[in-house]
Amino acid sequence: GSTIQQKRYIRRTKVKIGMSIKVLNLILHGVNLPAMDSIFTGGKSDPYFEIRRAFGMVWKYDPTKKIYSQSQYKSPDSSFSGSNKRTMIEVRSEVVSNNLNPEWEEQWILLQCLCDEDTNNLILIEVWDRDMAGKNDFMGWTETSVDELIEKSLAAEVDPARGLLPLAGPAACGGALRV
């Protein structure tokens, strides 16, 4: 069952002091990300992603005003056991220049840092467009868990469309992440 599937993606690693740690092996791909750069600079994007615990500020859609704005994230799991609820970036990928379907490098993520080793805890994955001048552009976000990432990865082996995590946000426009 689930434990066997997790073993493919979560590894226990021995460290010098005799402890073991759980590490998630993750590879993400962008799918049909929005073009954030001007047509004069190629009309593409320079995307990267950030992964953080699911606490802090996120983009939410207000249907009455028909706009996206940042608001405080409210987790449906109020029993979160972490002592620090600040939203710290745990992983930041490299930038893939001029690409709407990037394949980012493999990430090795300590589960203790990301989700207190509870693979059901929610995490946020945000996708950004790096700009050389000015602020980076927010492209979209998705909320998931390590368990869902593993499930999506296994499902994608049978059907790539089943490995998609749709992005939400002001510019997402049908973009997604593939595990």
C-alpha positions as a Markdown table, in Angstrom:
| # | Residue | x | y | z |
|---|---|---|---|---|
| 1 | Gly | 0.0 | 0.0 | 0.0 |
| 2 | Ser | 1.0 | 3.6 | 0.8 |
| 3 | Thr | 4.2 | 2.6 | 2.7 |
| 4 | Ile | 5.6 | 0.7 | -0.3 |
| 5 | Gln | 4.8 | 3.6 | -2.6 |
| 6 | Gln | 6.3 | 6.2 | -0.3 |
| 7 | Lys | 9.6 | 4.2 | -0.1 |
| 8 | Arg | 10.2 | 5.1 | -3.8 |
| 9 | Tyr | 10.1 | 8.8 | -3.1 |
| 10 | Ile | 10.9 | 9.2 | 0.6 |
| 11 | Arg | 14.3 | 7.8 | 1.7 |
| 12 | Arg | 15.8 | 7.4 | 5.1 |
| 13 | Thr | 19.3 | 8.6 | 5.2 |
| 14 | Lys | 21.8 | 7.8 | 7.9 |
| 15 | Val | 23.7 | 10.8 | 9.2 |
| 16 | Lys | 27.1 | 10.7 | 11.0 |
| 17 | Ile | 25.6 | 10.9 | 14.5 |
| 18 | Gly | 23.5 | 7.7 | 14.1 |
| 19 | Met | 20.2 | 9.3 | 13.4 |
| 20 | Ser | 18.1 | 8.8 | 10.3 |
| 21 | Ile | 16.2 | 11.5 | 8.4 |
| 22 | Lys | 13.5 | 11.4 | 5.8 |
| 23 | Val | 14.2 | 13.0 | 2.5 |
| 24 | Leu | 11.7 | 13.6 | -0.4 |
| 25 | Asn | 13.1 | 13.2 | -3.9 |
| 26 | Leu | 11.0 | 15.6 | -6.1 |
| 27 | Ile | 11.1 | 16.5 | -9.8 |
| 28 | Leu | 8.6 | 19.1 | -11.0 |
| 29 | His | 7.7 | 20.3 | -14.6 |
| 30 | Gly | 5.8 | 23.4 | -15.6 |
| 31 | Val | 3.0 | 22.8 | -18.1 |
| 32 | Asn | 1.6 | 25.6 | -20.2 |
| 33 | Leu | 2.7 | 28.3 | -17.8 |
| 34 | Pro | 1.6 | 31.9 | -18.7 |
| 35 | Ala | 3.8 | 34.2 | -20.8 |
| 36 | Met | 4.7 | 37.0 | -18.3 |
| 37 | Asp | 7.4 | 38.7 | -20.4 |
| 38 | Ser | 6.7 | 41.3 | -23.0 |
| 39 | Ile | 6.4 | 40.2 | -26.6 |
| 40 | Phe | 9.5 | 42.5 | -27.2 |
| 41 | Thr | 11.6 | 40.2 | -25.0 |
| 42 | Gly | 10.4 | 37.0 | -26.5 |
| 43 | Gly | 6.9 | 36.6 | -24.9 |
| 44 | Lys | 7.8 | 33.8 | -22.6 |
| 45 | Ser | 8.7 | 33.5 | -18.9 |
| 46 | Asp | 11.7 | 32.7 | -16.8 |
| 47 | Pro | 9.9 | 30.5 | -14.2 |
| 48 | Tyr | 11.1 | 29.1 | -10.9 |
| 49 | Phe | 9.2 | 27.6 | -8.0 |
| 50 | Glu | 9.2 | 27.9 | -4.2 |
| 51 | Ile | 7.9 | 25.4 | -1.7 |
| 52 | Arg | 6.9 | 26.3 | 1.8 |
| 53 | Arg | 4.7 | 25.1 | 4.6 |
| 54 | Ala | 1.1 | 26.0 | 4.1 |
| 55 | Phe | 1.0 | 28.9 | 6.6 |
| 56 | Gly | 1.2 | 32.6 | 5.8 |
| 57 | Met | 0.1 | 34.8 | 2.8 |
| 58 | Val | -1.4 | 33.2 | -0.3 |
| 59 | Trp | -3.2 | 34.5 | -3.3 |
| 60 | Lys | -7.0 | 34.2 | -3.0 |
| 61 | Tyr | -9.7 | 34.9 | -5.6 |
| 62 | Asp | -12.5 | 37.2 | -4.5 |
| 63 | Pro | -15.5 | 36.4 | -6.8 |
| 64 | Thr | -17.4 | 39.5 | -5.7 |
| 65 | Lys | -14.7 | 41.9 | -6.8 |
| 66 | Lys | -13.4 | 39.5 | -9.5 |
| 67 | Ile | -9.8 | 40.1 | -8.4 |
| 68 | Tyr | -6.9 | 38.2 | -6.8 |
| 69 | Ser | -5.4 | 39.5 | -3.6 |
| 70 | Gln | -3.1 | 38.3 | -0.9 |
| 71 | Ser | -4.7 | 37.1 | 2.3 |
| 72 | Gln | -3.7 | 35.2 | 5.4 |
| 73 | Tyr | -3.8 | 31.5 | 4.7 |
| 74 | Lys | -6.1 | 29.6 | 7.0 |
| 75 | Ser | -5.3 | 25.9 | 7.2 |
| 76 | Pro | -8.2 | 23.5 | 7.5 |
| 77 | Asp | -5.9 | 21.5 | 9.9 |
| 78 | Ser | -5.9 | 23.5 | 13.1 |
| 79 | Ser | -3.9 | 20.8 | 14.9 |
| 80 | Phe | -0.7 | 21.7 | 13.1 |
| 81 | Ser | 2.1 | 20.5 | 15.4 |
| 82 | Gly | 4.9 | 22.8 | 14.3 |
| 83 | Ser | 6.1 | 25.4 | 16.7 |
| 84 | Asn | 6.9 | 28.1 | 14.1 |
| 85 | Lys | 4.0 | 28.9 | 11.8 |
| 86 | Arg | 5.9 | 31.5 | 9.8 |
| 87 | Thr | 5.9 | 30.9 | 6.1 |
| 88 | Met | 9.6 | 30.2 | 5.3 |
| 89 | Ile | 10.7 | 29.1 | 1.9 |
| 90 | Glu | 12.1 | 25.6 | 2.2 |
| 91 | Val | 13.0 | 25.0 | -1.4 |
| 92 | Arg | 13.6 | 27.4 | -4.3 |
| 93 | Ser | 14.3 | 25.9 | -7.7 |
| 94 | Glu | 16.7 | 27.3 | -10.4 |
| 95 | Val | 15.3 | 29.7 | -13.0 |
| 96 | Val | 14.6 | 28.1 | -16.4 |
| 97 | Ser | 15.0 | 31.0 | -18.9 |
| 98 | Asn | 12.6 | 31.7 | -21.7 |
| 99 | Asn | 10.4 | 28.6 | -21.2 |
| 100 | Leu | 6.6 | 28.0 | -20.6 |
| 101 | Asn | 7.1 | 24.2 | -20.0 |
| 102 | Pro | 10.2 | 24.1 | -17.8 |
| 103 | Glu | 11.8 | 20.9 | -16.4 |
| 104 | Trp | 13.4 | 21.9 | -13.1 |
| 105 | Glu | 16.3 | 20.0 | -11.6 |
| 106 | Glu | 15.7 | 17.3 | -9.0 |
| 107 | Gln | 15.2 | 18.5 | -5.5 |
| 108 | Trp | 16.1 | 16.6 | -2.2 |
| 109 | Ile | 13.9 | 18.0 | 0.6 |
| 110 | Leu | 14.2 | 17.3 | 4.3 |
| 111 | Leu | 10.7 | 16.3 | 5.4 |
| 112 | Gln | 11.3 | 17.5 | 8.9 |
| 113 | Cys | 11.8 | 21.1 | 7.6 |
| 114 | Leu | 8.9 | 20.9 | 5.1 |
| 115 | Cys | 6.2 | 19.2 | 7.0 |
| 116 | Asp | 7.5 | 17.9 | 10.4 |
| 117 | Glu | 7.7 | 14.5 | 8.7 |
| 118 | Asp | 3.8 | 14.4 | 8.5 |
| 119 | Thr | 3.2 | 13.7 | 4.8 |
| 120 | Asn | -0.4 | 14.8 | 5.2 |
| 121 | Asn | 0.5 | 18.3 | 6.3 |
| 122 | Leu | -0.3 | 20.9 | 3.6 |
| 123 | Ile | 2.4 | 22.7 | 1.6 |
| 124 | Leu | 2.3 | 25.5 | -0.9 |
| 125 | Ile | 4.1 | 25.5 | -4.2 |
| 126 | Glu | 4.3 | 29.0 | -5.8 |
| 127 | Val | 5.5 | 29.6 | -9.4 |
| 128 | Trp | 7.2 | 32.9 | -10.2 |
| 129 | Asp | 8.7 | 34.6 | -13.3 |
| 130 | Arg | 12.1 | 36.1 | -12.6 |
| 131 | Asp | 12.5 | 39.6 | -13.9 |
| 132 | Met | 15.9 | 41.1 | -14.4 |
| 133 | Ala | 14.6 | 44.6 | -13.6 |
| 134 | Gly | 11.9 | 45.2 | -11.0 |
| 135 | Lys | 9.9 | 42.7 | -9.0 |
| 136 | Asn | 9.4 | 39.1 | -10.0 |
| 137 | Asp | 5.9 | 38.3 | -11.3 |
| 138 | Phe | 3.7 | 35.9 | -9.4 |
| 139 | Met | 2.4 | 33.2 | -11.9 |
| 140 | Gly | 0.3 | 30.9 | -9.7 |
| 141 | Trp | 0.2 | 28.5 | -6.7 |
| 142 | Thr | -1.1 | 25.2 | -5.7 |
| 143 | Glu | -1.8 | 23.6 | -2.3 |
| 144 | Thr | -0.9 | 20.0 | -1.8 |
| 145 | Ser | 0.8 | 17.5 | 0.5 |
| 146 | Val | 3.7 | 15.1 | 0.2 |
| 147 | Asp | 1.3 | 12.2 | 0.0 |
| 148 | Glu | -0.6 | 13.9 | -2.9 |
| 149 | Leu | 2.7 | 14.5 | -4.7 |
| 150 | Ile | 3.6 | 10.9 | -4.5 |
| 151 | Glu | 0.1 | 9.8 | -5.6 |
| 152 | Lys | 0.3 | 12.2 | -8.6 |
| 153 | Ser | 3.7 | 10.9 | -9.5 |
| 154 | Leu | 2.6 | 7.3 | -9.5 |
| 155 | Ala | -0.6 | 8.2 | -11.5 |
| 156 | Ala | 1.5 | 10.0 | -14.1 |
| 157 | Glu | 3.4 | 6.8 | -14.8 |
| 158 | Val | 0.1 | 5.4 | -16.2 |
| 159 | Asp | -1.4 | 8.7 | -17.6 |
| 160 | Pro | 0.7 | 11.9 | -17.6 |
| 161 | Ala | -2.5 | 14.0 | -17.3 |
| 162 | Arg | -3.2 | 12.4 | -13.9 |
| 163 | Gly | 0.1 | 13.8 | -12.6 |
| 164 | Leu | -1.0 | 17.5 | -13.0 |
| 165 | Leu | -1.5 | 20.0 | -10.2 |
| 166 | Pro | -3.5 | 23.0 | -11.6 |
| 167 | Leu | -2.2 | 26.4 | -10.6 |
| 168 | Ala | -4.5 | 29.1 | -9.2 |
| 169 | Gly | -3.7 | 32.8 | -9.1 |
| 170 | Pro | -4.0 | 36.0 | -11.0 |
| 171 | Ala | -2.0 | 34.9 | -14.1 |
| 172 | Ala | -2.3 | 31.1 | -13.9 |
| 173 | Cys | -4.5 | 30.8 | -17.1 |
| 174 | Gly | -4.6 | 27.0 | -17.2 |
| 175 | Gly | -1.0 | 26.5 | -16.2 |
| 176 | Ala | -0.1 | 23.5 | -14.1 |
| 177 | Leu | 2.7 | 21.6 | -12.4 |
| 178 | Arg | 3.5 | 18.0 | -13.4 |
| 179 | Val | 5.0 | 15.7 | -10.8 |
